[in-house]
Amino acid sequence: MIRKLIDGHYHLGRTSKTTCYTNVEDLFLYREEAGLEIVCVHNIVQWETKNLLRNPLGALAKIMDPQHIYAFGGVIYPQPDRQWEPFDYLGQAQELIFMGFDGIKIQNKPLYKGEWKIPYYHENFDSFFAWLEQEQIPIMFHIGDPKEFWDINRIPKRMYDFGWYYGENLPSYESFYEETDRLLEKFPKLNMTIPHFYFLSDDLKRLRNFMDQYPNVKLDITPGGEMYFNFSICQDFAREFFLEYQDRILFGTDNYGGNENCDSKEQRILGMRKIQEMRAFLESDESVFQGTRLRGLSLPESALNRIYRDNFIQWAGEKPKPVRFSKAEQMVKKYREFAAAREDGQDLLPDFDEVLRQMEKRRSLWESN
């Protein structure tokens, strides 16, 4: 059976790599070849120069395919040595949403805690989160990482090689849940989705309590491959959980475009294989995931339709928001100035210029119609 499928969790490039203009081209090839109805791009910006093209490219992607591309904007952060000073997170979020972004992407990943120590429940973020809660803006909020990343004997070698072993020098696994609890005590009605099953696939009883306490929170099933192995171990309970919360679980992949280590075609092949393995796990009693045979969930059609499509539409909107050309162009020019002022931003300038050319081209076509 052919089902409509939305990838609600896509990145233009790998988190650790510089995003570039060709990643937009990768996105459109990926959507077409994977047979996806819609793709939602999530942009993590923070303070790093290599991320400065992400919001501009997200806006351009929406302009180039306004029916099939959603994008969540990421807020620029101050440099870490100024993180405790007041900063206009709220104003940036309002500008991004007014410009035409469909939601806000936030990341609280241990990798950054060596530099970024201020917690999200700090008063500096209060007006930001208060507005997001009041307006019910969709938020994709990455929180934590798999428990194995704190254990030298359990972390996968690939993740260790990425530099994602956290050892004793970074905050503990539990500290991220404590931080989230304190944030939600202040803003319990945030309209947020936590990806990767909140890294609690091995403790579904705890996750059930969390979901019941905060009924606005949703989850996505973007791998972390550990999730699927954990679900397989407790197949019956996992299936029961998926059925109980079938209207609060979204499909996503964490797929991304090519980079200097992996070309676009190779990355698309890997991404489509991931989709096939995820779907096989959800749709069948038995499946193979990352080379290992697992017991799947064999979910009913009604639950699959919600997870694959309906829940995303309910959360992010029936259609992508239209982009305001003038505001988008202003943003690109402002971000280009940021890059031009930084020594490590010079290589990004030709890509910024290409984004502006493409926007101007499409503005002319739009105005002529």
VENNOR-V89459 format. One record per pair of residues at least 24 apart in sequence whose C-alpha atoms are under 10 Angstrom apart, sorted by the first residue. I is the first residue (numbers start at 1). GAP is how many residues later the second one is. If there is no record, write none. Layout:
i:I gap:GAP
i:I gap:GAP
//
This chain:
i:2 gap:33
i:3 gap:32
i:3 gap:33
i:3 gap:34
i:3 gap:298
i:3 gap:301
i:3 gap:302
i:3 gap:305
i:3 gap:306
i:4 gap:31
i:4 gap:32
i:4 gap:33
i:4 gap:34
i:4 gap:300
i:4 gap:301
i:4 gap:304
i:4 gap:305
i:4 gap:306
i:5 gap:29
i:5 gap:30
i:5 gap:31
i:5 gap:32
i:5 gap:33
i:5 gap:34
i:5 gap:246
i:5 gap:247
i:5 gap:270
i:5 gap:299
i:5 gap:300
i:5 gap:301
i:5 gap:302
i:5 gap:303
i:5 gap:304
i:5 gap:305
i:6 gap:25
i:6 gap:29
i:6 gap:30
i:6 gap:31
i:6 gap:32
i:6 gap:33
i:6 gap:34
i:6 gap:62
i:6 gap:244
i:6 gap:245
i:6 gap:246
i:6 gap:247
i:6 gap:301
i:6 gap:302
i:6 gap:303
i:6 gap:304
i:6 gap:305
i:6 gap:306
i:6 gap:307
i:7 gap:24
i:7 gap:27
i:7 gap:29
i:7 gap:30
i:7 gap:31
i:7 gap:32
i:7 gap:33
i:7 gap:34
i:7 gap:215
i:7 gap:243
i:7 gap:244
i:7 gap:245
i:7 gap:246
i:7 gap:247
i:7 gap:248
i:7 gap:268
i:7 gap:301
i:7 gap:302
i:7 gap:305
i:8 gap:30
i:8 gap:31
i:8 gap:32
i:8 gap:33
i:8 gap:34
i:8 gap:61
i:8 gap:62
i:8 gap:63
i:8 gap:132
i:8 gap:212
i:8 gap:213
i:8 gap:214
i:8 gap:242
i:8 gap:243
i:8 gap:244
i:8 gap:245
i:8 gap:246
i:8 gap:300
i:8 gap:301
i:8 gap:303
i:8 gap:304
i:8 gap:305
i:8 gap:308
i:9 gap:30
i:9 gap:31
i:9 gap:32
i:9 gap:33
i:9 gap:62
i:9 gap:63
i:9 gap:131
i:9 gap:186
i:9 gap:211
i:9 gap:212
i:9 gap:213
i:9 gap:241
i:9 gap:242
i:9 gap:243
i:9 gap:244
i:9 gap:245
i:9 gap:246
i:9 gap:247
i:10 gap:29
i:10 gap:30
i:10 gap:31
i:10 gap:32
i:10 gap:33
i:10 gap:61
i:10 gap:212
i:10 gap:242
i:10 gap:243
i:10 gap:244
i:10 gap:245
i:10 gap:246
i:10 gap:247
i:11 gap:28
i:11 gap:29
i:11 gap:30
i:11 gap:31
i:11 gap:32
i:11 gap:33
i:11 gap:43
i:11 gap:47
i:11 gap:60
i:11 gap:242
i:11 gap:243
i:11 gap:244
i:11 gap:245
i:11 gap:246
i:12 gap:29
i:12 gap:30
i:12 gap:31
i:12 gap:32
i:12 gap:41
i:12 gap:42
i:12 gap:45
i:12 gap:46
i:12 gap:49
i:12 gap:242
i:12 gap:243
i:12 gap:244
i:12 gap:245
i:12 gap:246
i:12 gap:247
i:13 gap:30
i:13 gap:38
i:13 gap:41
i:13 gap:241
i:13 gap:242
i:13 gap:243
i:13 gap:244
i:13 gap:245
i:13 gap:246
i:14 gap:240
i:14 gap:241
i:14 gap:242
i:14 gap:243
i:14 gap:244
i:14 gap:245
i:15 gap:28
i:15 gap:29
i:15 gap:30
i:15 gap:35
i:15 gap:36
i:15 gap:241
i:16 gap:34
i:16 gap:35
i:16 gap:146
i:17 gap:33
i:17 gap:34
i:17 gap:241
i:17 gap:242
i:17 gap:243
i:17 gap:244
i:18 gap:30
i:18 gap:31
i:18 gap:32
i:18 gap:33
i:18 gap:34
i:18 gap:35
i:18 gap:36
i:18 gap:241
i:18 gap:242
i:18 gap:329
i:18 gap:330
i:19 gap:30
i:19 gap:31
i:19 gap:32
i:19 gap:33
i:19 gap:34
i:19 gap:35
i:19 gap:38
i:19 gap:238
i:19 gap:239
i:19 gap:240
i:19 gap:329
i:19 gap:332
i:20 gap:30
i:20 gap:31
i:20 gap:32
i:20 gap:33
i:20 gap:34
i:20 gap:37
i:20 gap:237
i:20 gap:238
i:20 gap:239
i:20 gap:327
i:20 gap:328
i:20 gap:330
i:20 gap:331
i:20 gap:332
i:20 gap:335
i:21 gap:32
i:21 gap:33
i:21 gap:35
i:21 gap:36
i:21 gap:39
i:21 gap:327
i:21 gap:329
i:21 gap:330
i:21 gap:331
i:21 gap:332
i:21 gap:333
i:21 gap:334
i:22 gap:35
i:22 gap:235
i:22 gap:236
i:22 gap:237
i:22 gap:242
i:22 gap:329
i:23 gap:31
i:23 gap:34
i:23 gap:38
i:23 gap:233
i:23 gap:234
i:23 gap:235
i:23 gap:236
i:23 gap:241
i:24 gap:30
i:24 gap:33
i:24 gap:34
i:24 gap:36
i:24 gap:37
i:24 gap:40
i:24 gap:232
i:24 gap:233
i:24 gap:331
i:25 gap:36
i:25 gap:232
i:25 gap:233
i:25 gap:239
i:26 gap:230
i:26 gap:231
i:26 gap:232
i:26 gap:237
i:26 gap:238
i:26 gap:239
i:26 gap:241
i:26 gap:242
i:27 gap:34
i:27 gap:42
i:27 gap:228
i:27 gap:229
i:27 gap:230
i:27 gap:231
i:27 gap:237
i:27 gap:241
i:28 gap:33
i:28 gap:36
i:28 gap:37
i:28 gap:40
i:28 gap:41
i:28 gap:229
i:29 gap:228
i:29 gap:235
i:29 gap:236
i:29 gap:239
i:30 gap:225
i:30 gap:226
i:30 gap:227
i:30 gap:234
i:30 gap:235
i:30 gap:237
i:30 gap:238
i:30 gap:239
i:30 gap:241
i:30 gap:242
i:31 gap:37
i:31 gap:38
i:31 gap:237
i:31 gap:241
i:33 gap:235
i:33 gap:236
i:33 gap:239
i:34 gap:234
i:34 gap:235
i:34 gap:237
i:34 gap:238
i:34 gap:239
i:34 gap:241
i:34 gap:242
i:35 gap:237
i:36 gap:32
i:37 gap:30
i:37 gap:31
i:37 gap:32
i:37 gap:272
i:38 gap:29
i:38 gap:30
i:38 gap:31
i:38 gap:32
i:38 gap:271
i:38 gap:274
i:38 gap:275
i:38 gap:281
i:38 gap:282
i:39 gap:29
i:39 gap:30
i:39 gap:31
i:39 gap:32
i:39 gap:213
i:40 gap:28
i:40 gap:29
i:40 gap:30
i:40 gap:31
i:40 gap:32
i:40 gap:62
i:40 gap:63
i:40 gap:212
i:40 gap:272
i:40 gap:276
i:40 gap:280
i:41 gap:28
i:41 gap:29
i:41 gap:30
i:41 gap:31
i:41 gap:32
i:41 gap:61
i:41 gap:64
i:41 gap:213
i:41 gap:214
i:41 gap:215
i:42 gap:28
i:42 gap:29
i:42 gap:30
i:42 gap:31
i:42 gap:32
i:42 gap:60
i:42 gap:61
i:42 gap:62
i:42 gap:63
i:42 gap:64
i:42 gap:98
i:42 gap:212
i:43 gap:28
i:43 gap:29
i:43 gap:30
i:43 gap:31
i:43 gap:32
i:43 gap:61
i:43 gap:62
i:43 gap:63
i:43 gap:64
i:43 gap:97
i:44 gap:28
i:44 gap:29
i:44 gap:30
i:44 gap:31
i:44 gap:32
i:44 gap:60
i:44 gap:61
i:44 gap:62
i:44 gap:63
i:45 gap:28
i:45 gap:29
i:45 gap:30
i:45 gap:31
i:45 gap:32
i:45 gap:60
i:45 gap:61
i:45 gap:62
i:46 gap:28
i:46 gap:29
i:46 gap:30
i:46 gap:31
i:46 gap:32
i:46 gap:33
i:46 gap:34
i:46 gap:60
i:46 gap:61
i:46 gap:70
i:47 gap:28
i:47 gap:29
i:47 gap:30
i:47 gap:31
i:47 gap:32
i:47 gap:33
i:47 gap:69
i:48 gap:28
i:48 gap:29
i:48 gap:30
i:48 gap:31
i:48 gap:296
i:48 gap:297
i:49 gap:27
i:49 gap:286
i:49 gap:289
i:49 gap:290
i:49 gap:293
i:49 gap:294
i:49 gap:295
i:49 gap:296
i:49 gap:297
i:49 gap:299
i:50 gap:289
i:50 gap:294
i:50 gap:295
i:50 gap:297
i:50 gap:298
i:51 gap:25
i:51 gap:288
i:51 gap:294
i:51 gap:297
i:52 gap:24
i:52 gap:280
i:52 gap:283
i:52 gap:284
i:52 gap:286
i:52 gap:287
i:52 gap:293
i:52 gap:296
i:52 gap:300
i:53 gap:279
i:53 gap:282
i:53 gap:283
i:53 gap:286
i:53 gap:295
i:53 gap:296
i:53 gap:298
i:53 gap:299
i:53 gap:302
i:54 gap:281
i:55 gap:41
i:55 gap:46
i:55 gap:273
i:55 gap:276
i:55 gap:277
i:55 gap:280
i:56 gap:272
i:56 gap:273
i:56 gap:274
i:56 gap:275
i:56 gap:276
i:56 gap:277
i:56 gap:279
i:56 gap:280
i:56 gap:296
i:56 gap:299
i:56 gap:300
i:56 gap:303
i:57 gap:275
i:57 gap:294
i:57 gap:295
i:57 gap:298
i:57 gap:299
i:58 gap:43
i:59 gap:37
i:59 gap:40
i:59 gap:41
i:59 gap:42
i:59 gap:263
i:59 gap:264
i:59 gap:265
i:59 gap:266
i:59 gap:269
i:59 gap:270
i:59 gap:272
i:59 gap:273
i:59 gap:296
i:59 gap:300
i:60 gap:263
i:60 gap:265
i:60 gap:268
i:60 gap:269
i:60 gap:272
i:60 gap:295
i:60 gap:296
i:60 gap:298
i:60 gap:299
i:60 gap:302
i:61 gap:294
i:61 gap:298
i:62 gap:38
i:62 gap:39
i:62 gap:40
i:62 gap:258
i:62 gap:259
i:62 gap:260
i:62 gap:261
i:63 gap:37
i:63 gap:259
i:63 gap:260
i:63 gap:261
i:63 gap:262
i:63 gap:265
i:63 gap:295
i:63 gap:296
i:63 gap:299
i:63 gap:300
i:63 gap:303
i:64 gap:294
i:64 gap:295
i:64 gap:298
i:65 gap:255
i:66 gap:253
i:66 gap:254
i:66 gap:255
i:66 gap:256
i:66 gap:257
i:67 gap:252
i:67 gap:253
i:67 gap:254
i:67 gap:255
i:68 gap:251
i:68 gap:252
i:69 gap:33
i:69 gap:250
i:69 gap:251
i:69 gap:252
i:70 gap:30
i:70 gap:31
i:70 gap:32
i:70 gap:33
i:70 gap:246
i:70 gap:247
i:70 gap:249
i:70 gap:250
i:70 gap:251
i:70 gap:252
i:71 gap:29
i:71 gap:30
i:71 gap:31
i:71 gap:32
i:71 gap:33
i:71 gap:34
i:71 gap:245
i:71 gap:249
i:71 gap:250
i:72 gap:24
i:72 gap:25
i:72 gap:28
i:72 gap:29
i:72 gap:30
i:72 gap:31
i:72 gap:32
i:72 gap:33
i:72 gap:34
i:72 gap:66
i:72 gap:67
i:72 gap:68
i:72 gap:244
i:73 gap:24
i:73 gap:26
i:73 gap:27
i:73 gap:28
i:73 gap:29
i:73 gap:30
i:73 gap:31
i:73 gap:32
i:73 gap:33
i:73 gap:66
i:73 gap:67
i:74 gap:27
i:74 gap:29
i:74 gap:30
i:74 gap:31
i:74 gap:32
i:74 gap:33
i:74 gap:66
i:75 gap:29
i:75 gap:30
i:75 gap:31
i:76 gap:259
i:77 gap:39
i:78 gap:38
i:79 gap:36
i:79 gap:37
i:80 gap:32
i:80 gap:34
i:80 gap:35
i:80 gap:36
i:80 gap:37
i:80 gap:38
i:81 gap:34
i:81 gap:35
i:82 gap:34
i:83 gap:32
i:83 gap:33
i:83 gap:34
i:83 gap:35
i:83 gap:41
i:84 gap:32
i:84 gap:33
i:84 gap:34
i:84 gap:35
i:84 gap:38
i:84 gap:39
i:84 gap:40
i:85 gap:39
i:86 gap:37
i:86 gap:38
i:86 gap:39
i:87 gap:37
i:87 gap:38
i:88 gap:36
i:88 gap:37
i:88 gap:39
i:88 gap:40
i:89 gap:35
i:89 gap:36
i:89 gap:37
i:89 gap:38
i:89 gap:39
i:89 gap:40
i:90 gap:34
i:90 gap:35
i:90 gap:36
i:90 gap:37
i:90 gap:38
i:90 gap:39
i:90 gap:40
i:90 gap:41
i:90 gap:42
i:91 gap:36
i:91 gap:37
i:92 gap:36
i:93 gap:35
i:93 gap:36
i:93 gap:38
i:93 gap:39
i:93 gap:44
i:94 gap:34
i:94 gap:37
i:94 gap:38
i:95 gap:232
i:95 gap:233
i:95 gap:236
i:96 gap:227
i:96 gap:231
i:96 gap:232
i:96 gap:235
i:97 gap:40
i:97 gap:224
i:97 gap:226
i:98 gap:223
i:98 gap:224
i:98 gap:225
i:98 gap:226
i:98 gap:229
i:98 gap:230
i:99 gap:222
i:99 gap:223
i:99 gap:224
i:99 gap:225
i:99 gap:226
i:99 gap:227
i:99 gap:228
i:99 gap:229
i:99 gap:230
i:99 gap:231
i:99 gap:232
i:100 gap:220
i:100 gap:221
i:100 gap:222
i:100 gap:223
i:100 gap:224
i:100 gap:225
i:100 gap:227
i:100 gap:228
i:101 gap:219
i:101 gap:220
i:101 gap:221
i:101 gap:222
i:101 gap:223
i:101 gap:227
i:102 gap:35
i:102 gap:36
i:102 gap:37
i:102 gap:214
i:102 gap:215
i:102 gap:217
i:102 gap:218
i:102 gap:219
i:102 gap:220
i:102 gap:221
i:103 gap:29
i:103 gap:33
i:103 gap:34
i:103 gap:35
i:103 gap:36
i:103 gap:37
i:103 gap:88
i:103 gap:89
i:103 gap:212
i:103 gap:213
i:103 gap:214
i:103 gap:218
i:104 gap:28
i:104 gap:33
i:104 gap:34
i:104 gap:35
i:104 gap:36
i:104 gap:37
i:104 gap:88
i:105 gap:33
i:105 gap:34
i:105 gap:35
i:105 gap:36
i:105 gap:37
i:105 gap:87
i:105 gap:88
i:106 gap:33
i:106 gap:34
i:106 gap:35
i:106 gap:36
i:106 gap:37
i:106 gap:86
i:106 gap:88
i:107 gap:33
i:107 gap:34
i:107 gap:35
i:107 gap:36
i:107 gap:37
i:108 gap:33
i:108 gap:34
i:108 gap:35
i:108 gap:36
i:108 gap:37
i:108 gap:68
i:108 gap:71
i:108 gap:72
i:109 gap:32
i:109 gap:33
i:109 gap:34
i:109 gap:35
i:109 gap:36
i:109 gap:55
i:109 gap:67
i:110 gap:33
i:110 gap:34
i:110 gap:35
i:110 gap:39
i:110 gap:40
i:110 gap:54
i:110 gap:55
i:110 gap:56
i:110 gap:60
i:110 gap:61
i:110 gap:62
i:110 gap:63
i:110 gap:65
i:110 gap:66
i:111 gap:33
i:111 gap:34
i:111 gap:52
i:111 gap:53
i:111 gap:54
i:111 gap:55
i:111 gap:59
i:111 gap:60
i:112 gap:58
i:113 gap:53
i:113 gap:56
i:113 gap:57
i:113 gap:58
i:114 gap:52
i:114 gap:55
i:114 gap:56
i:114 gap:57
i:115 gap:55
i:117 gap:53
i:117 gap:54
i:119 gap:57
i:119 gap:60
i:119 gap:61
i:119 gap:63
i:119 gap:64
i:120 gap:59
i:120 gap:60
i:120 gap:62
i:120 gap:63
i:121 gap:58
i:121 gap:59
i:121 gap:60
i:121 gap:61
i:121 gap:62
i:121 gap:63
i:121 gap:64
i:121 gap:65
i:121 gap:66
i:122 gap:57
i:122 gap:60
i:122 gap:61
i:125 gap:58
i:126 gap:57
i:126 gap:60
i:126 gap:61
i:129 gap:54
i:129 gap:55
i:129 gap:57
i:129 gap:58
i:129 gap:61
i:130 gap:56
i:130 gap:57
i:130 gap:59
i:130 gap:60
i:131 gap:56
i:131 gap:59
i:132 gap:55
i:132 gap:57
i:132 gap:58
i:132 gap:59
i:132 gap:60
i:133 gap:54
i:133 gap:55
i:133 gap:56
i:133 gap:57
i:133 gap:58
i:133 gap:59
i:134 gap:53
i:134 gap:55
i:134 gap:56
i:134 gap:57
i:135 gap:55
i:135 gap:56
i:136 gap:53
i:136 gap:54
i:136 gap:55
i:136 gap:56
i:136 gap:80
i:136 gap:179
i:137 gap:53
i:137 gap:54
i:137 gap:55
i:137 gap:178
i:137 gap:179
i:138 gap:52
i:138 gap:53
i:138 gap:54
i:138 gap:55
i:138 gap:177
i:138 gap:178
i:138 gap:179
i:139 gap:51
i:139 gap:52
i:139 gap:53
i:139 gap:54
i:139 gap:55
i:139 gap:78
i:139 gap:79
i:139 gap:176
i:139 gap:177
i:140 gap:51
i:140 gap:52
i:140 gap:53
i:140 gap:54
i:140 gap:55
i:140 gap:78
i:140 gap:79
i:140 gap:80
i:141 gap:51
i:141 gap:52
i:141 gap:53
i:141 gap:54
i:141 gap:57
i:141 gap:78
i:142 gap:50
i:142 gap:51
i:142 gap:52
i:142 gap:53
i:142 gap:54
i:142 gap:55
i:142 gap:56
i:142 gap:57
i:143 gap:33
i:143 gap:34
i:143 gap:36
i:143 gap:37
i:143 gap:51
i:143 gap:52
i:143 gap:53
i:143 gap:54
i:143 gap:55
i:143 gap:56
i:144 gap:27
i:144 gap:28
i:144 gap:29
i:144 gap:30
i:144 gap:31
i:144 gap:32
i:144 gap:33
i:144 gap:36
i:144 gap:50
i:144 gap:51
i:144 gap:52
i:144 gap:54
i:144 gap:55
i:145 gap:28
i:145 gap:31
i:145 gap:51
i:145 gap:53
i:145 gap:54
i:145 gap:55
i:145 gap:79
i:146 gap:27
i:146 gap:50
i:146 gap:52
i:146 gap:53
i:146 gap:54
i:146 gap:55
i:146 gap:56
i:146 gap:78
i:146 gap:79
i:146 gap:80
i:146 gap:81
i:147 gap:25
i:147 gap:26
i:147 gap:27
i:147 gap:52
i:147 gap:53
i:147 gap:55
i:147 gap:79
i:148 gap:25
i:148 gap:78
i:149 gap:24
i:156 gap:70
i:173 gap:26
i:181 gap:29
i:181 gap:33
i:184 gap:29
i:184 gap:30
i:184 gap:33
i:185 gap:29
i:188 gap:25
i:188 gap:26
i:188 gap:27
i:188 gap:28
i:188 gap:29
i:189 gap:25
i:189 gap:26
i:189 gap:27
i:189 gap:28
i:190 gap:24
i:190 gap:25
i:190 gap:26
i:190 gap:27
i:191 gap:24
i:191 gap:25
i:191 gap:26
i:191 gap:27
i:191 gap:124
i:191 gap:125
i:192 gap:24
i:192 gap:25
i:192 gap:26
i:192 gap:27
i:192 gap:123
i:193 gap:24
i:193 gap:25
i:193 gap:26
i:193 gap:27
i:193 gap:55
i:193 gap:56
i:193 gap:57
i:193 gap:119
i:193 gap:122
i:194 gap:24
i:194 gap:25
i:194 gap:26
i:194 gap:27
i:194 gap:28
i:194 gap:55
i:194 gap:56
i:195 gap:24
i:195 gap:25
i:195 gap:26
i:195 gap:27
i:195 gap:28
i:195 gap:29
i:195 gap:54
i:195 gap:55
i:195 gap:56
i:195 gap:57
i:195 gap:58
i:195 gap:59
i:196 gap:24
i:196 gap:25
i:196 gap:26
i:196 gap:27
i:196 gap:28
i:196 gap:29
i:196 gap:30
i:196 gap:31
i:196 gap:56
i:196 gap:57
i:196 gap:58
i:197 gap:24
i:197 gap:25
i:197 gap:26
i:197 gap:27
i:197 gap:30
i:197 gap:52
i:197 gap:53
i:198 gap:29
i:199 gap:24
i:199 gap:25
i:199 gap:27
i:199 gap:28
i:200 gap:26
i:200 gap:27
i:200 gap:30
i:201 gap:25
i:201 gap:26
i:201 gap:27
i:201 gap:28
i:201 gap:29
i:201 gap:30
i:201 gap:33
i:201 gap:37
i:202 gap:24
i:202 gap:25
i:202 gap:26
i:202 gap:27
i:202 gap:28
i:202 gap:29
i:202 gap:31
i:202 gap:32
i:202 gap:36
i:203 gap:27
i:203 gap:28
i:204 gap:26
i:204 gap:27
i:204 gap:30
i:204 gap:33
i:204 gap:34
i:204 gap:37
i:205 gap:32
i:205 gap:36
i:207 gap:34
i:208 gap:33
i:208 gap:36
i:208 gap:37
i:211 gap:34
i:211 gap:37
i:212 gap:33
i:215 gap:33
i:216 gap:32
i:217 gap:31
i:217 gap:32
i:218 gap:27
i:218 gap:28
i:218 gap:29
i:218 gap:30
i:218 gap:31
i:218 gap:32
i:218 gap:93
i:218 gap:97
i:219 gap:26
i:219 gap:27
i:219 gap:28
i:219 gap:29
i:219 gap:30
i:219 gap:31
i:219 gap:32
i:219 gap:33
i:220 gap:28
i:220 gap:29
i:220 gap:30
i:220 gap:31
i:220 gap:32
i:220 gap:33
i:220 gap:87
i:220 gap:92
i:221 gap:28
i:221 gap:29
i:221 gap:30
i:221 gap:31
i:221 gap:32
i:221 gap:33
i:221 gap:57
i:221 gap:86
i:222 gap:28
i:222 gap:29
i:222 gap:30
i:222 gap:31
i:222 gap:32
i:222 gap:33
i:222 gap:52
i:222 gap:53
i:222 gap:56
i:223 gap:28
i:223 gap:29
i:223 gap:30
i:223 gap:31
i:223 gap:32
i:223 gap:51
i:223 gap:55
i:224 gap:29
i:224 gap:30
i:225 gap:49
i:225 gap:53
i:225 gap:64
i:225 gap:65
i:228 gap:50
i:228 gap:53
i:228 gap:54
i:228 gap:61
i:228 gap:62
i:228 gap:66
i:228 gap:67
i:228 gap:68
i:228 gap:69
i:229 gap:60
i:229 gap:61
i:229 gap:63
i:229 gap:64
i:229 gap:65
i:229 gap:66
i:229 gap:67
i:230 gap:64
i:231 gap:50
i:231 gap:63
i:231 gap:64
i:231 gap:65
i:231 gap:66
i:232 gap:49
i:232 gap:53
i:232 gap:54
i:232 gap:55
i:232 gap:61
i:232 gap:62
i:232 gap:63
i:232 gap:64
i:232 gap:65
i:233 gap:61
i:233 gap:62
i:233 gap:63
i:234 gap:61
i:235 gap:50
i:235 gap:59
i:235 gap:60
i:235 gap:61
i:235 gap:62
i:235 gap:63
i:236 gap:59
i:236 gap:60
i:236 gap:61
i:237 gap:60
i:238 gap:58
i:238 gap:59
i:239 gap:43
i:239 gap:57
i:239 gap:58
i:239 gap:59
i:239 gap:60
i:240 gap:57
i:240 gap:59
i:242 gap:40
i:242 gap:55
i:242 gap:57
i:242 gap:61
i:242 gap:62
i:242 gap:65
i:243 gap:54
i:243 gap:56
i:243 gap:57
i:243 gap:59
i:243 gap:60
i:243 gap:61
i:244 gap:59
i:245 gap:58
i:245 gap:62
i:246 gap:53
i:246 gap:56
i:246 gap:57
i:246 gap:58
i:246 gap:59
i:246 gap:60
i:246 gap:61
i:246 gap:65
i:247 gap:56
i:247 gap:57
i:247 gap:58
i:247 gap:59
i:247 gap:60
i:247 gap:63
i:247 gap:64
i:247 gap:65
i:247 gap:67
i:248 gap:58
i:248 gap:59
i:248 gap:62
i:248 gap:63
i:248 gap:64
i:248 gap:66
i:248 gap:67
i:249 gap:54
i:249 gap:55
i:249 gap:57
i:249 gap:58
i:249 gap:59
i:249 gap:61
i:249 gap:62
i:249 gap:63
i:250 gap:54
i:250 gap:56
i:250 gap:57
i:250 gap:58
i:250 gap:59
i:250 gap:60
i:250 gap:61
i:250 gap:62
i:250 gap:63
i:250 gap:65
i:251 gap:24
i:251 gap:27
i:251 gap:28
i:251 gap:53
i:251 gap:55
i:251 gap:56
i:251 gap:57
i:251 gap:58
i:251 gap:60
i:251 gap:61
i:252 gap:26
i:252 gap:55
i:252 gap:56
i:252 gap:60
i:253 gap:25
i:279 gap:25
i:279 gap:29
i:282 gap:25
i:325 gap:34
i:325 gap:35
i:325 gap:37
i:325 gap:38
i:325 gap:41
i:326 gap:33
i:326 gap:34
i:326 gap:37
i:328 gap:28
i:328 gap:31
i:329 gap:26
i:329 gap:27
i:329 gap:30
i:329 gap:31
i:330 gap:26
i:332 gap:24
i:332 gap:27
//
